[in-house]
């Protein structure tokens, strides 16, 4: 069975998910983590990206602002 494809959270290259869905690994940068941790990281990235979109009256724009 072929490995599943994923997006590396570290370098954004193609990463691979093991057949048993336990490990996500990237050959490009060496990233490796459990599938559970990978999903948590990607969920957080998606939430952060969604938080950075704002409607400006003409449509949605990406605003990369960090509030401390």
C-alpha positions as CSV (number, residue, x, y, z in Angstrom):
1,X,0.0,0.0,0.0
2,X,1.3,3.5,-0.9
3,X,1.9,6.0,1.9
4,X,-0.6,8.8,2.3
5,X,0.4,12.3,1.4
6,X,0.3,15.3,3.8
7,X,1.7,18.8,3.9
8,X,4.8,19.3,6.1
9,X,4.0,22.0,8.8
10,X,7.7,22.9,9.0
11,X,8.7,23.4,5.4
12,X,5.4,23.1,3.5
13,X,6.7,20.3,1.3
14,X,5.0,17.0,0.7
15,X,5.2,14.7,3.8
16,X,4.1,11.1,4.1
17,X,1.8,9.4,6.6
18,X,2.7,5.9,7.5
19,X,0.4,3.0,6.6
20,X,-0.6,2.6,10.2
21,X,-1.5,6.3,10.5
22,X,1.0,6.7,13.4
23,X,3.8,8.9,12.0
24,X,4.0,11.9,9.6
25,X,7.5,12.4,8.1
26,X,9.0,14.8,5.7
27,X,12.0,13.8,3.7
28,X,12.8,17.4,2.7
29,X,13.4,18.9,6.1
30,X,13.5,15.9,8.4
31,X,10.2,16.7,10.3
32,X,8.7,13.7,12.0
33,X,5.9,13.5,14.6
34,X,3.0,11.4,15.6
35,X,-0.1,11.7,13.5
36,X,-2.0,13.0,16.5
37,X,0.5,15.8,17.1
38,X,0.6,16.6,13.3
39,X,-3.2,17.0,13.3
40,X,-3.0,19.3,16.3
41,X,-0.4,21.5,14.6
42,X,-2.3,21.7,11.3
43,X,-5.6,22.5,13.1
44,X,-3.8,25.4,14.9
45,X,-2.4,26.7,11.6
46,X,-5.8,26.6,10.0
47,X,-7.4,28.4,13.0
48,X,-4.7,31.1,12.9
49,X,-5.1,31.6,9.2
50,X,-8.9,31.9,9.6
51,X,-8.3,34.5,12.3
52,X,-6.2,36.6,10.0
53,X,-8.9,37.1,7.4
54,X,-11.1,40.2,7.7
55,X,-13.9,41.6,5.6
56,X,-13.1,45.1,4.4
57,X,-16.3,46.0,2.6
58,X,-15.0,44.9,-0.8
59,X,-14.3,41.3,0.2
60,X,-12.1,39.2,2.4
61,X,-8.5,40.2,2.9
62,X,-5.6,38.5,4.7
63,X,-4.3,40.6,7.6
64,X,-1.2,39.2,9.2
65,X,-1.3,41.0,12.6
66,X,-0.1,39.7,15.9
67,X,-1.7,41.1,19.0
68,X,0.3,40.7,22.3
